[in-house]
Amino acid sequence: MLSALSPTQVAFLLIAVPQAVAAGVLALAAWFARAERAALLHWSAYAALGAITWAMLSLHRQSPPLMAQSLPAQDRLARFGG
């Protein structure tokens, strides 16, 4: 599955996974800590929304072609001589 993803998509997923783990850990901590439950649930939701955002970016964002990135630099080198 990962071989079908672009490097940009993999990078976004590498951000989404720790966010999802943090959301789970904070939700579990909210289960045990009664006094801080509201704050822990807030941060758990924040981490979960972050994980969803990064996962959606990885699924719907494509890497730009390599030539599109290098053409402006090549143009500047050609105009100004390096």
C-alpha positions in Angstrom: 0.0 0.0 0.0 2.7 2.5 0.9 4.5 1.9 -2.4 1.4 3.4 -4.2 1.7 6.7 -2.2 3.9 9.7 -3.1 6.6 10.9 -0.7 4.3 13.8 0.3 1.5 11.5 1.2 3.7 9.3 3.3 5.1 12.4 5.1 1.5 13.6 5.9 0.7 10.1 7.2 3.8 10.1 9.3 2.4 13.2 11.0 -1.2 11.8 11.2 -0.2 8.6 13.0 1.4 10.2 16.1 -1.6 12.6 16.3 -4.0 9.6 16.3 -1.9 7.9 19.0 -1.9 11.1 21.1 -5.7 11.3 20.7 -6.1 7.8 22.0 -3.7 8.3 24.9 -5.5 11.5 26.0 -8.9 9.9 25.7 -7.7 7.0 27.8 -6.3 9.4 30.4 -9.6 11.2 30.5 -11.2 7.9 31.4 -9.0 7.6 34.5 -8.5 11.2 35.6 -11.8 12.5 36.8 -10.7 16.0 37.9 -9.0 16.8 34.6 -11.5 15.0 32.4 -12.8 18.1 30.5 -9.3 19.3 29.6 -8.1 15.9 28.6 -11.2 15.4 26.4 -10.6 18.8 24.8 -7.0 17.9 23.9 -8.0 14.5 22.8 -10.5 16.0 20.4 -7.9 18.5 19.2 -5.4 15.7 18.5 -8.1 13.6 16.7 -9.1 16.5 14.5 -5.4 17.1 13.7 -5.0 13.4 12.8 -8.0 13.6 10.5 -6.7 16.7 8.9 -3.3 15.2 8.1 -4.9 11.9 6.9 -7.2 13.8 4.6 -4.3 15.9 3.3 -2.4 12.7 2.6 -5.3 11.2 0.7 -6.2 14.2 -1.4 -2.9 16.0 -2.0 -0.6 15.0 -4.8 3.1 15.9 -5.1 3.9 18.4 -7.7 5.9 17.1 -10.6 9.6 17.4 -10.2 10.1 19.5 -13.3 7.6 22.0 -12.1 9.7 22.5 -9.0 13.0 22.8 -10.8 12.0 25.0 -13.8 11.9 28.3 -11.9 15.4 27.6 -10.6 16.7 26.7 -14.0 15.2 29.9 -15.5 16.9 32.0 -12.9 20.2 30.4 -13.5 19.8 30.9 -17.3 18.9 34.6 -16.9 21.5 35.6 -14.3 24.3 33.2 -15.1 24.3 31.4 -11.8 
